[in-house]
Amino acid sequence: MQTIDSSSSAAATEPLQIGHRQFQSRLMTGTGKYDDFEMMRQSIAASGCEILTVAVRRVQSNAPGHQGLAEAVDWHKVWMLPNTAGCQTAEEAIRVARLGREMAKLLGQEDNNFIKLEVIPDSKYLLPDPIGTLEAAEQLVKEGFAVLPYINADPLLAKRLEEVGCATVMPLGSPIGSGQGINNAANIQIIIENATVPVVVDAGLGSPSEAAQAMEMGADAVLINTAIAKAQDPVMMATAMGMATQAGRLAYQSGRIPIKAYASASSPLMGRVSS
């Protein structure tokens, strides 16, 4: 992936800390919806991502498009983020999380305790269940998981999940796969301002400008799957998303100028040549 020359910036050296792991890339991607594994592999490489989320249930059941997925990725290069996609209750999600931890071990990541927690009983809008998510998170934290919960952009829920020990919070920008971008910026901003764990904007981002927007708001990372996998050129889009994530982080750290009601001349007014 083409990188931004930012050697003098903190963004070039400051790692993203999640649980016991550090990552240089702040773009997470997924494995679903690609036309084939080769396109997926090329897109992952182009994005520069270091965290790749995998639906445990779909791999375990060899669901269409997931047969051989575990073997299709070089897990020495990327960190697996098993997810509980397809779970409708807290009980289901807890069981699948345990399977995900074992799956990561079988693929050589012995110390991988990460789980992306999804509890989604709603099949139309795919909105997460806040009560089930909190119940599952409390149990999984007790079992030693680094829990990354997928939630609505609810500042109170985000804080509660942080208090029970979640490693991140992952508010949605808009519904999964919708490409609507960030529809709830005000709530996400509140979550970012109050969080002491990383905030990952997950779901609904459709373009690099939206990834950059999330990062400029102060998000610690973004997770993008559909916008890359279903682009006309997934590899090119993966590259663009990686660059946008870096640019957004640099912009956030550099501090943008205040918005003013009136113009402000770029050139000094002193020393002008008289007419």
C-alpha positions as CSV (number, residue, x, y, z in Angstrom):
1,M,0.0,0.0,0.0
2,Q,1.2,3.5,-0.8
3,T,2.0,5.2,2.5
4,I,2.0,8.9,3.5
5,D,5.4,10.4,4.3
6,S,4.8,11.3,7.9
7,S,8.0,10.4,9.6
8,S,8.0,13.5,11.7
9,S,4.4,13.0,12.8
10,A,3.2,11.1,15.9
11,A,0.8,9.3,13.6
12,A,3.7,7.5,12.0
13,T,4.9,6.0,15.2
14,E,2.0,6.0,17.6
15,P,0.6,2.4,17.6
16,L,-3.0,1.5,18.1
17,Q,-3.2,-0.4,21.4
18,I,-6.0,-3.0,21.8
19,G,-5.8,-5.4,24.7
20,H,-2.3,-6.8,24.8
21,R,-1.5,-6.0,21.1
22,Q,-0.2,-3.1,19.2
23,F,-0.9,-2.3,15.6
24,Q,0.5,0.3,13.2
25,S,-2.5,0.3,10.8
26,R,-5.8,1.8,12.0
27,L,-7.8,0.2,9.2
28,M,-9.5,-3.1,10.0
29,T,-11.1,-5.1,7.2
30,G,-13.3,-8.2,6.7
31,T,-13.4,-11.3,4.7
32,G,-16.9,-11.4,3.4
33,K,-18.6,-10.6,0.1
34,Y,-15.5,-10.9,-2.1
35,D,-15.9,-12.6,-5.5
36,D,-13.0,-15.0,-4.7
37,F,-10.1,-15.5,-2.3
38,E,-7.5,-14.1,-4.7
39,M,-9.3,-10.8,-4.8
40,M,-9.6,-10.9,-1.0
41,R,-5.9,-11.5,-0.6
42,Q,-4.9,-8.7,-2.9
43,S,-7.3,-6.3,-1.3
44,I,-6.1,-7.1,2.2
45,A,-2.5,-6.5,1.1
46,A,-3.4,-3.3,-0.6
47,S,-5.2,-1.9,2.4
48,G,-2.3,-2.4,4.7
49,C,-4.6,-3.7,7.4
50,E,-3.3,-5.8,10.3
51,I,-6.6,-6.9,11.8
52,L,-9.0,-9.1,9.8
53,T,-12.4,-10.0,11.1
54,V,-13.8,-13.5,10.4
55,A,-17.3,-14.8,11.0
56,V,-16.8,-17.9,13.2
57,R,-20.1,-19.5,12.4
58,R,-19.7,-19.2,8.7
59,V,-16.2,-20.7,8.8
60,Q,-17.3,-23.5,11.2
61,S,-20.3,-24.4,9.0
62,N,-18.4,-24.0,5.7
63,A,-21.1,-21.6,4.6
64,P,-21.0,-20.6,0.9
65,G,-18.0,-18.4,0.2
66,H,-16.3,-19.4,3.4
67,Q,-15.1,-22.9,2.6
68,G,-11.4,-22.8,3.0
69,L,-11.3,-19.3,4.3
70,A,-9.2,-20.1,7.3
71,E,-6.5,-21.5,5.0
72,A,-6.7,-18.8,2.4
73,V,-5.1,-16.1,4.7
74,D,-1.6,-15.9,5.9
75,W,-2.3,-15.6,9.6
76,H,1.4,-14.8,10.4
77,K,0.8,-11.4,8.7
78,V,-2.6,-10.4,10.0
79,W,-4.3,-10.7,13.4
80,M,-7.6,-12.6,13.4
81,L,-10.6,-10.9,14.9
82,P,-13.2,-13.7,15.2
83,N,-16.7,-12.3,15.2
84,T,-20.1,-13.6,16.4
85,A,-22.0,-12.7,13.3
86,G,-25.3,-14.6,13.0
87,C,-25.9,-14.8,16.7
88,Q,-29.3,-13.5,17.9
89,T,-28.8,-13.9,21.7
90,A,-26.2,-13.4,24.3
91,E,-26.0,-17.1,24.9
92,E,-25.3,-17.9,21.3
93,A,-22.7,-15.2,21.1
94,I,-20.8,-16.5,24.1
95,R,-20.7,-20.0,22.7
96,V,-19.5,-18.8,19.3
97,A,-16.9,-16.6,20.9
98,R,-15.4,-19.6,22.7
99,L,-15.3,-21.4,19.3
100,G,-13.6,-18.4,17.8
101,R,-10.8,-18.4,20.4
102,E,-10.1,-22.1,19.6
103,M,-10.2,-21.4,15.9
104,A,-7.5,-18.7,16.3
105,K,-5.4,-21.1,18.3
106,L,-5.7,-23.8,15.6
107,L,-4.4,-21.3,13.1
108,G,-1.3,-20.5,15.2
109,Q,-2.4,-17.5,17.2
110,E,-2.1,-19.1,20.6
111,D,-2.5,-15.9,22.6
112,N,-5.4,-14.5,20.6
113,N,-8.2,-13.6,22.9
114,F,-9.9,-11.1,20.7
115,I,-13.6,-11.3,19.8
116,K,-15.8,-8.9,17.9
117,L,-19.1,-9.2,19.7
118,E,-22.2,-9.0,17.6
119,V,-25.7,-9.8,19.0
120,I,-28.2,-9.1,16.2
121,P,-31.7,-10.4,16.4
122,D,-33.0,-8.0,13.7
123,S,-32.6,-9.5,10.2
124,K,-33.9,-6.5,8.2
125,Y,-31.8,-3.6,9.5
126,L,-29.1,-5.7,11.3
127,L,-29.1,-3.4,14.3
128,P,-27.4,-4.8,17.4
129,D,-29.3,-5.7,20.6
130,P,-27.9,-3.4,23.4
131,I,-29.1,-5.6,26.3
132,G,-27.8,-8.9,24.8
133,T,-24.5,-7.2,23.9
134,L,-24.0,-6.0,27.4
135,E,-24.9,-9.4,28.9
136,A,-22.5,-11.2,26.6
137,A,-19.7,-8.7,27.1
138,E,-19.8,-9.0,30.9
139,Q,-19.5,-12.8,30.7
140,L,-16.8,-12.8,28.0
141,V,-14.7,-10.3,29.9
142,K,-14.9,-12.6,32.9
143,E,-13.6,-15.4,30.7
144,G,-10.5,-13.4,29.7
145,F,-11.6,-12.2,26.2
146,A,-10.6,-8.8,24.8
147,V,-14.1,-7.9,23.7
148,L,-14.7,-5.5,20.8
149,P,-18.5,-4.9,20.9
150,Y,-20.5,-3.7,17.9
151,I,-23.1,-1.3,19.0
152,N,-25.5,1.5,18.0
153,A,-24.0,4.9,18.5
154,D,-25.3,5.1,22.1
155,P,-22.9,7.0,24.4
156,L,-24.4,5.6,27.6
157,L,-24.1,2.0,26.4
158,A,-20.5,2.7,25.2
159,K,-19.5,3.9,28.6
160,R,-21.2,0.9,30.3
161,L,-19.4,-1.5,28.1
162,E,-16.1,0.3,28.8
163,E,-16.8,0.0,32.5
164,V,-17.4,-3.8,32.4
165,G,-13.9,-4.1,30.8
166,C,-14.4,-4.1,27.0
167,A,-11.2,-3.5,25.0
168,T,-12.8,-1.1,22.6
169,V,-16.3,0.1,21.6
170,M,-17.4,-0.1,18.0
171,P,-20.3,2.2,17.2
172,L,-21.9,1.9,13.8
173,G,-21.8,4.7,11.3
174,S,-24.9,3.5,9.6
175,P,-26.5,0.1,9.0
176,I,-24.2,-2.8,7.9
177,G,-23.4,-2.7,4.2
178,S,-25.6,0.3,3.6
179,G,-22.9,2.6,2.4
180,Q,-24.8,5.5,4.0
181,G,-21.7,6.8,5.7
182,I,-21.9,8.4,9.2
183,N,-25.5,9.2,10.0
184,N,-25.0,9.7,13.7
185,A,-21.9,11.9,13.9
186,A,-23.1,13.8,17.1
187,N,-23.4,10.6,19.1
188,I,-20.2,9.2,17.8
189,Q,-18.4,12.4,18.8
190,I,-19.8,12.1,22.3
191,I,-18.5,8.5,22.5
192,I,-15.1,9.5,21.3
193,E,-14.8,12.4,23.8
194,N,-15.7,10.3,26.7
195,A,-14.0,7.0,25.9
196,T,-10.8,5.8,27.5
197,V,-10.6,2.8,25.3
198,P,-10.2,2.9,21.5
199,V,-13.3,3.8,19.5
200,V,-13.7,2.0,16.2
201,V,-16.3,3.2,13.7
202,D,-17.8,0.1,12.2
203,A,-20.4,-0.4,9.5
204,G,-21.9,1.8,6.9
205,L,-18.8,3.6,5.6
206,G,-18.9,3.6,1.8
207,S,-16.1,5.9,0.6
208,P,-12.6,7.0,1.5
209,S,-13.9,10.5,2.4
210,E,-16.2,8.8,5.0
211,A,-13.3,6.9,6.5
212,A,-11.3,10.1,6.7
213,Q,-14.2,11.8,8.3
214,A,-14.4,9.2,11.1
215,M,-10.7,9.5,11.7
216,E,-10.8,13.3,11.7
217,M,-13.5,13.2,14.4
218,G,-11.0,11.4,16.6
219,A,-11.9,7.7,16.1
220,D,-9.0,5.4,16.8
221,A,-9.7,3.1,13.9
222,V,-12.3,2.1,11.3
223,L,-13.6,-1.3,10.2
224,I,-14.6,-1.5,6.5
225,N,-15.6,-4.6,4.5
226,T,-18.5,-4.1,2.0
227,A,-17.2,-0.8,0.6
228,I,-14.0,-2.6,-0.4
229,A,-15.3,-6.0,-1.3
230,K,-18.2,-4.8,-3.5
231,A,-16.3,-1.9,-5.1
232,Q,-15.9,-2.2,-8.9
233,D,-12.1,-2.4,-8.2
234,P,-11.7,-3.8,-4.7
235,V,-7.9,-3.6,-4.7
236,M,-7.9,0.0,-5.7
237,M,-10.6,0.8,-3.1
238,A,-8.6,-1.0,-0.4
239,T,-5.6,1.2,-1.2
240,A,-7.8,4.3,-1.1
241,M,-9.3,3.3,2.2
242,G,-5.9,2.7,3.7
243,M,-4.6,6.1,2.6
244,A,-7.8,7.9,3.8
245,T,-7.5,6.3,7.2
246,Q,-3.9,7.6,7.5
247,A,-4.8,11.0,6.2
248,G,-7.8,11.3,8.6
249,R,-5.6,10.4,11.6
250,L,-2.9,12.9,10.5
251,A,-5.5,15.6,10.1
252,Y,-7.0,14.9,13.6
253,Q,-3.6,15.1,15.2
254,S,-2.5,18.2,13.3
255,G,-5.6,20.2,14.5
256,R,-7.8,21.9,11.9
257,I,-8.4,25.6,11.8
258,P,-11.5,27.0,13.5
259,I,-14.6,27.5,11.3
260,K,-15.3,31.2,10.9
261,A,-18.4,33.1,9.7
262,Y,-16.3,35.5,7.5
263,A,-13.3,35.3,5.2
264,S,-9.8,35.7,6.5
265,A,-7.1,36.9,4.1
266,S,-4.3,34.4,3.4
267,S,-1.8,37.2,2.6
268,P,-0.8,39.9,5.1
269,L,-2.3,43.3,4.6
270,M,0.8,45.2,5.8
271,G,3.3,46.4,3.2
272,R,0.9,46.4,0.3
273,V,2.0,48.4,-2.8
274,S,-0.2,51.5,-3.1
275,S,-2.3,51.9,-6.2
